[in-house]
Amino acid sequence: MSSIPAPQMEQRRTPAGAVVMLILGSLLTLLGLPLLTGGIAATGVAAVQGSDGFFTAPTTLFSTDTYAITTPESDEFSGDRSVPQLPFDVGEIRIRAEGDQPLFIGIASQRDLDAYLADVQYTEVTNVEYAPFEADYRDVPGTSAPADPTREDFWVESSSGSGTQEVRWAIQPGDWAVVVMNEDGSAGVSATVQAGFRSDLLAPIGIGILLSGLVLLAIGIPLLIVGAMGIGRSLPPSGSAPTGTAAFGMTAPGAAALPSVAPPSGGTTQLADVPPAVAPPPTGDRRSPVRLIGRVEDGNLSRWLWLVKWVLAIPHYLVLALLWIAFLITTIVAGFAILFTGRYPRSLFEFNVGVLRWSWRVGFYAYSALGTDRYPPFTLASADYPADLEVDYPEHLSNGLVLVKWWLLAIPHYLVLAALAGGAVVWPMFWPGVRVFGDWVPAATGTVSALGILVLVAAVVLLFTGRYGSGLADLVIGINRWAYRVAAYAALMRDEYPPFRLDQGPDEPVRPLQPTGPRQGEVLH
């Protein structure tokens, strides 16, 4: 066999300017996206509100045997009625009430209302839930009946009589309260009450927030894309041998270039002598275009370090938060490029592969596998580390598939991975909840995945025996391998549909190449 020289990869540092642009662009985008969303929501609400419209709560029945129903006390303001009127319209509240007998609705300062209801038994509504309806009450004891509310002059707004009563009040600073009573001040109040709110400030506030978000995104997204392209151009092509060059202009801890493979004296280099990341597959074999490696360092793992890895990995989580923002934006940009040209911009491709690779290394160290105690390097490039990820660059991608494969075609895989991995292996930064051994558990549901259970079992076994177990390690890596294949497909990196297959083991399997000739019964035309 002829000699196969080991590839000599040029070690290039990422320009510092690209790193700065990526960080600044990610931060501006991180601020701009919620502002844009909030601005759209606020302007939409203002449009629906209209000039005389109110946002109203459902009409609710409140009933008590006491003399009055009031809103809860508040300590936020002083309750001083001498506070001057505001020079602008903060908002207006509207209270409507209707009962079987004539009612009184009044708004007053909390201080005046407390003096009026001193030694009067009344009911304070402390909390209201509408879906389903549930109200919490607090009865304040007393022995006296209140004076006729219609004869008091401390009300800032009031209404009384039969039928539906309504009060409107322009909100002002102070400690205010609303009371609903019978018009004659008698005990036993029963009324259907509806509260509403409107504000002329919603439109200008919404427009201001919207414009702020647009400005931040207009600056942040181009910086992010240019920075990602600069970093991507400095990375070795995915699938090549690791060079030990860090993506951010630093040499990763422990990273080193693969040694060149020199042939024996007077001989030639055999295929088996070439490092696995470099060697081409044997003739008649094929390898997956998405290759995940995870070599669990069983026997060299600490019994207890996994208990604190969530703390140790925080620096990586912070960096990955910015990288995943960039990943999402660059994937959208790449999608448009594929749609019109059929090609994935190479620099963005290498950057996004690097983000997946970094995420996998951190997951392998932390709670997606607990496979090593070696701290992950801060790099997007391949490094001397027991976990790695490679994706072959496609020379051409389908223009049409880009519109459907990331959501429609990938749905079957999403359903399977929801049970296997809980959706947290690849998307660790944007899942609201808590991380539990590889499973990012949504706080609202508390679901547990198969991967989370397996890693928890591995952690407990490791704690008591100091061993991981090869069978358990193979299964954990297999689930992660499935998840990252789907991630690469959903991120538009490949058109090959991910197999519904749990390829276990530390290294990517090489499978026999299927015959390309006609199947039995097929007729060639």
Secondary structure, 3 states (H helix, E strand, C coil): CCCCCCCCCCCCCCCHHHHHHHHHHHHHHHHHHHHHHHHHHHHHHHHHHCCCCCEECCCEEEEECCCEEECCCCCCCCCCCCCCCCCCCCCEEEEEEEECCCEEEEEEEHHHHHHHCCCECEEEEEEEEECCEEEEEEEECCCECCCCHHHCCCCCEEEEECCCEEEEEECCCCCEEEEEEECCCCCCEEEEEEEEEECCCHHHHHHHHHHHHHHHHHHHHHHHHHHHHHHHHHCCCCCCCCCCECCCCCECCCCCCCCCCCCCCCCCCCHHHCCCCCCCCCCCEEECCEEEEECCCCCCCCCCHHHCHHHHCHHHHHHHHHHHHHHHHHHHHHHHHHHHHCCCCHHHHHHHHHHHHHHHHHHHHCCCCCCCCCCCCCCCCCCCCCEEEEECCCCCCCCCHHHCHHHHHCHHHHHHHHHHCCCCCCCCCCCCEEEECCEEEECCCCCCCHHHHHHHHHHHHHHHHCCCCHHHHHHHHHHHHHHHHHHHHHCCCCCCCCCCCCCCCCCCCEEECCCCCCCCCCCCC
